[in-house]
Amino acid sequence: MTELTALDLALGVAVLATTAATVLPRARSVQAMSFLGLGVLMTLVWLRLGSVDVALAEAALGSGLLSAVLVWLAVRSPDTHVTPGAPTVSGVGQPARPRPAWVRAVVGVVTGAVIVTVTAGVWLRVEQTLPAWEEPLAQNLADTGVTHEITAVLLGFRAYDTLLESAVLMLAGSPPWRWAATAA
């Protein structure tokens, strides 16, 4: 068993805080943005645990696709607790107030640093584990009935996982389409 480090504790606290920030607010836009941050943190947790494939799936599905759908829904549907015509900040229901110009720059730099860190972490983990994948794949490629390595992995070795991920995407995508149809 590996030793618990300050990074592990910081990630744990950040996941708990972001989960609370996702669940507790009433405003959909705040919930959607918090969920996006939670997806990024969960990607870092899976990387820390050494599970690169789950980290990539979390980054693509949890941080990317599902968060995009939630942000789209938050923008398209009005918050019910906001007074119509009242000035708001992104539909949060708080009075609009001027922000210093440096806030956008700081948010951009921090966001860019997080994206670069996550990308570099994934890249380095893949580079370290890639040689371990080549030999078993080459030995069993003929058994799969396909000639392309990626197709062999998806169909032969991860077929059920891929099927379940497709089902989850279909189930996650159908309510927003229904909500969009009823909102129009």
C-alpha distance (Angstrom), angle and dihedral (degrees) to the residues before:
residue distance angle dihedral
M1 . . .
T2 3.77 . .
E3 3.75 124.7 .
L4 3.79 121.2 -98.4
T5 3.80 108.9 -114.4
A6 3.79 135.8 -168.5
L7 3.81 88.3 -102.3
D8 3.82 90.5 57.4
L9 3.79 91.4 49.9
A10 3.80 92.2 46.6
L11 3.81 91.3 50.0
G12 3.81 91.0 48.6
V13 3.79 93.0 50.6
A14 3.81 91.4 44.6
V15 3.83 91.7 51.1
L16 3.81 91.3 50.2
A17 3.82 93.0 46.6
T18 3.80 92.6 46.9
T19 3.79 91.2 47.3
A20 3.80 89.2 53.8
A21 3.81 89.9 47.4
T22 3.80 88.5 52.0
V23 3.79 97.5 48.6
L24 3.82 105.5 33.5
P25 3.85 106.6 53.5
R26 3.77 119.3 84.7
A27 3.79 95.9 -147.5
R28 3.79 114.2 93.7
S29 3.78 93.6 -147.4
V30 3.81 91.7 56.7
Q31 3.80 90.8 47.1
A32 3.80 92.3 49.6
M33 3.81 93.8 49.0
S34 3.80 91.5 46.0
F35 3.80 89.8 50.9
L36 3.79 88.9 52.9
G37 3.81 89.8 53.7
L38 3.80 90.5 46.5
G39 3.80 89.9 55.1
V40 3.80 91.0 53.4
L41 3.81 91.4 48.7
M42 3.80 92.1 48.1
T43 3.80 88.7 51.8
L44 3.80 88.6 55.1
V45 3.82 90.7 47.8
W46 3.80 91.9 52.9
L47 3.80 90.2 47.5
R48 3.78 89.7 50.9
L49 3.81 89.2 51.8
G50 3.81 89.4 52.7
S51 3.80 97.2 -114.6
V52 3.78 103.2 130.5
D53 3.81 96.5 170.3
V54 3.80 92.8 53.6
A55 3.82 89.7 45.2
L56 3.80 90.7 53.5
A57 3.81 91.5 47.4
E58 3.81 90.7 48.3
A59 3.80 91.0 48.9
A60 3.79 92.4 49.2
L61 3.79 100.1 39.0
G62 3.79 106.7 22.5
S63 3.77 99.5 36.2
G64 3.76 100.0 26.3
L65 3.76 118.3 30.1
L66 3.79 103.2 23.7
S67 3.81 93.7 41.8
A68 3.80 90.3 49.9
V69 3.80 89.7 53.3
L70 3.81 91.5 48.0
V71 3.81 92.9 48.4
W72 3.80 89.8 48.0
L73 3.80 90.3 51.7
A74 3.81 92.2 46.1
V75 3.79 91.2 52.7
R76 3.82 95.7 43.4
S77 3.79 98.5 45.6
P78 3.80 121.1 58.2
D79 3.79 121.9 -124.1
T80 3.80 108.9 -111.1
H81 3.81 95.9 -145.2
V82 3.82 94.9 57.1
T83 3.80 116.5 98.2
P84 3.82 109.0 -121.8
G85 3.77 112.2 -110.5
A86 3.80 94.5 15.3
P87 3.81 115.4 128.7
T88 3.78 109.6 -106.3
V89 3.77 140.5 176.6
S90 3.83 106.8 -119.8
G91 3.80 91.2 -31.9
V92 3.81 92.8 -60.9
G93 3.79 93.0 127.7
Q94 3.80 96.3 -120.8
P95 3.78 120.6 122.8
A96 3.77 113.7 -93.0
R97 3.79 113.5 -106.6
P98 3.78 130.2 176.4
R99 3.78 116.5 -98.8
P100 3.77 125.3 -151.6
A101 3.79 114.4 -101.6
W102 3.81 92.6 -120.8
V103 3.83 92.4 64.8
R104 3.81 92.8 75.7
A105 3.79 91.4 48.3
V106 3.81 92.6 50.1
V107 3.81 92.2 47.2
G108 3.81 90.1 48.9
V109 3.80 93.5 49.3
V110 3.81 93.4 46.8
T111 3.80 92.0 46.7
G112 3.80 91.3 48.5
A113 3.81 91.0 48.8
V114 3.81 91.3 51.6
I115 3.81 92.0 48.8
V116 3.81 92.1 48.4
T117 3.82 91.4 47.2
V118 3.80 93.7 49.8
T119 3.80 92.3 45.3
A120 3.80 92.5 48.0
G121 3.81 91.2 47.1
V122 3.79 92.4 51.6
W123 3.79 92.0 44.9
L124 3.80 93.9 50.3
R125 3.81 92.9 46.8
V126 3.79 91.6 50.2
E127 3.80 91.6 47.9
Q128 3.81 90.4 52.2
T129 3.80 95.8 48.4
L130 3.81 99.8 35.9
P131 3.82 96.8 89.9
A132 3.83 89.4 55.5
W133 3.81 89.9 58.9
E134 3.81 98.9 50.3
E135 3.80 100.5 68.2
P136 3.84 100.1 49.2
L137 3.79 90.1 43.2
A138 3.80 93.4 51.3
Q139 3.81 91.5 47.5
N140 3.81 94.8 50.7
L141 3.81 101.3 33.6
A142 3.82 93.8 98.3
D143 3.83 90.9 53.0
T144 3.80 92.3 60.2
G145 3.80 95.4 61.2
V146 3.82 94.3 -129.5
T147 3.78 131.6 95.5
H148 3.79 103.2 -147.8
E149 3.81 116.7 85.2
I150 3.80 97.5 -141.3
T151 3.80 92.4 48.0
A152 3.80 89.5 48.9
V153 3.79 92.1 52.9
L154 3.80 93.9 46.5
L155 3.79 97.1 43.8
G156 3.79 102.6 30.1
F157 3.76 107.1 32.0
R158 3.81 104.8 22.3
A159 3.80 102.8 27.4
Y160 3.81 97.0 126.1
D161 3.78 92.3 42.1
T162 3.80 90.8 51.0
L163 3.81 91.1 46.2
L164 3.80 92.0 51.5
E165 3.82 92.2 46.0
S166 3.81 88.6 52.9
A167 3.80 90.6 50.1
V168 3.81 91.2 49.3
L169 3.82 90.9 50.2
M170 3.80 91.0 49.5
L171 3.80 92.3 48.5
A172 3.82 92.5 45.0
G173 3.79 92.0 48.2
S174 3.78 99.5 47.5
P175 3.86 99.7 68.4
P176 3.83 94.2 53.6
W177 3.80 90.3 49.9
R178 3.80 89.5 50.3
W179 3.80 92.2 46.5
A180 3.78 90.9 48.7
A181 3.81 90.6 50.8
T182 3.80 92.7 51.1
A183 3.84 92.7 44.2
A184 3.80 93.0 54.8
